[in-house]
Amino acid sequence: MTDIERTELAVIAAPYRREVRLEEALFDSGMKMFRVVIREGHRITQIDLDKEAAQKWVDVMSAWAAKQPAAET
């Protein structure tokens, strides 16, 4: 089993008591991936993204967020 060096980038509290953890994962081979870990109670979903997939995700999320109305305070 290879060791993976993980660097926490952010932890986001999501609706309905979910947590999104964003990390950089560095593998023994030198490969770096952007890791998204989503916790929903006892369930954990982990996704590793390469640079291109991470950039596409950012573009889609940014475009969606820009179209949403401002939150009321």
Beta strands, then each sheet from edge to edge (+ up, - down):
strand 1: 4-14
strand 2: 18-27
strand 3: 32-40
strand 4: 43-49
sheet 1: 1+ 2- 3+ 4-
end
